Amino acid sequence: MKKILLQKEQIDIEKAINEVGTEEDGAVVFFIGRPRKDSSICEVKYIEYEAFHSMAVKEIEKIINDAFQKWPITDCIVIHRFGRVELREASIIIAVSSHHREEAFSSVKYIIDTIKKTVPIWKTEFYFDGTSRVYDRS
């Protein structure tokens, strides 16, 4: 199973957990990314994500397909937020299942690293001092 969602509403982490894996899978690995308060610039109040939706979905689909080619994984879910994301809220979740943990860990790392480098999603950090800064995904 492959599933990709770009959504404005909060991510239902429990639902995603329950969707991934089969009885044959010995490993289910999750990555949850969220905004952190400390930035190299200033103290972060919240983050806003913008996405070129159709291109982002196509690129994430390509990344997932590559992961399925590289490792024997069973399921993969990628959910990425857009719009305003508060501190401690999930901005992205990646869930992968496989028969063995090595493949699951390796594929999750590959997926998040590649998403950050190639997918047309941009974040703007908004700081408590009233300033902001736009970051690309590199």
Number of C-alpha atoms within 10 A of each C-alpha: 12 14 17 17 17 17 15 14 12 17 20 11 16 8 9 18 17 8 14 22 22 14 6 11 17 13 20 23 21 21 17 16 15 16 20 15 17 11 11 6 11 16 15 22 19 20 24 18 19 14 18 11 16 10 13 20 19 13 17 23 16 12 20 26 13 14 21 17 10 13 14 15 23 20 21 29 21 25 22 25 23 21 16 20 22 18 15 12 17 20 25 22 23 24 26 30 28 25 18 15 17 12 21 28 19 15 28 23 13 16 21 19 13 17 20 14 12 15 21 19 21 17 19 17 23 19 19 12 10 8 11 17 12 13 12 13 15 11
